[in-house]
Amino acid sequence: MAETTTAPRRPARRLGDRARENIAGWLFVAPVVVILTLFMLLPIVMALWVSLTDWNGQGSPFRAQVPFVGVDNYTELFTQDNLARLNFMTSLRNNFYYVLVVVPAQTVLALGLALVVNRRLLKGKTFFRTAFFFPSVTSSVAISVLFLFIFSNSGAVNQLLAFVGVDGPPWFSDARGVLHVLLGSVGLVDPEAPPAALTAGGPFGLSWWDWLSGPSVAMCTIIILVVWTTSGTFMLMFLAALQDIPVTLEEASMLDGATSRQRLRYVTLPMLKPTLFLVLTLGLIATWQVFDQVYVMSQGKPAKTTLTPAFLSYQTAFKELDYGSGAAISFVLFVLIVVLAAFQRWVMRDRDARDGGSAKRPASPPAPPPASPTPRSASRQRRA
């Protein structure tokens, strides 16, 4: 009887380690992906649809009865000569000057505070760090109400100005632009009768005189408030980066005879470049989204000189019940922030990336002659 040979059984195919790790990773992040999709991505898509309609807030925006207008809400903000474009361009002008002042001011102040509290010989470091950071964790609404009392007509600021013989302005009712006030104070132009060449015309419905107004006096109070409350957070970022700089670099620069200003310029600031990029990017995004201070302190007044795109979007949608135009303003603001952040990243990118990386680099220059030894290094050489 012939023996029957059975073929060897093939081992069951098993998933590779890489595939199992991928599956396990997706299982772990699946709850977060679902939550972000439901509460972030889906509302963004819904808001985008609303920006293409003429929905008035009644019922569902996905009903067939809701008029579909396409990109009319967007073109109305740039091409049509009406009140909607005038308000939007006014808000862009106000926010542009707001960003132009706040971002550099809060960055410089935060870096300066970080350098101060990072000194080794400073006594009471914990107290100063807490004092500088305390405004950042305080409610912005509470601080805004406090500033309303401080900058009122009979508030502490005007009282201090009167003590030194200066008549303080009505801060929250003064719609004059700061640049107009400065030019008028030196006699270059008359703010009451500006040059006809600047008032004859301008882009997007605003005259050149309006574009060159600068932030209003009322907007300056909001700028002071925001710089004071946001510098503490950025100070902590700079402080963490300063403490990561190796002490040997500073000691080596001191032995080479570098002054404190030279150490700051050639050692500290290059090491802080990634943190500086982060601070500037966060400051740029936050300043284009300013809302709560404007809502509490001014409501866009006086004469719309504190009106910002974020507050205009809220006002158009929830007060005028024009949700389509309000959503369109928010998406235009979103695109503007993305473009400005990308431009800032391009400006602050590394030199190697700026040259293309693979481009042929020029030959390095010859090394400079050795510098004369400092008194400390010369004394060490004599001891040796």
Buried (B, 14 or more C-beta within 10 A) or exposed (E): EEEEEEEEEEEEEEEEEEEEEEEEEEEEEEEEEEEEEEEEEEEEEEBBBBBBBBBBEEEEBEEEEBEEBEEBBBEBBEEEEEEBBBBBBBBBBBBBBBBBBBBEBBBEBBBEBBBBBBEEEEEEBEEBBEEBBEBBEEEBEEBBEEBBEBBBEEBEBBEEEEEEEEEBBEBBEBBBBBBBBEBBEEEEBEBEEBEEEBEEEBEBBBBBBBBBBBBBBBBBBBBBBBBBBBBBBBBBBBBEBBEEBEEEEBEEBBEEBBEEEEBBEEBBEEBBEEBBBBBBBBBBEBBBBBBBBBBBBBEBBBBBBBBBBBBBBBBBBEEEEBBBBBBBBBBBBBEBBEEBBEEBEEEBEEEEEEEEEEEEEEEEEEEEEEEEBBEEBEEEEEEE
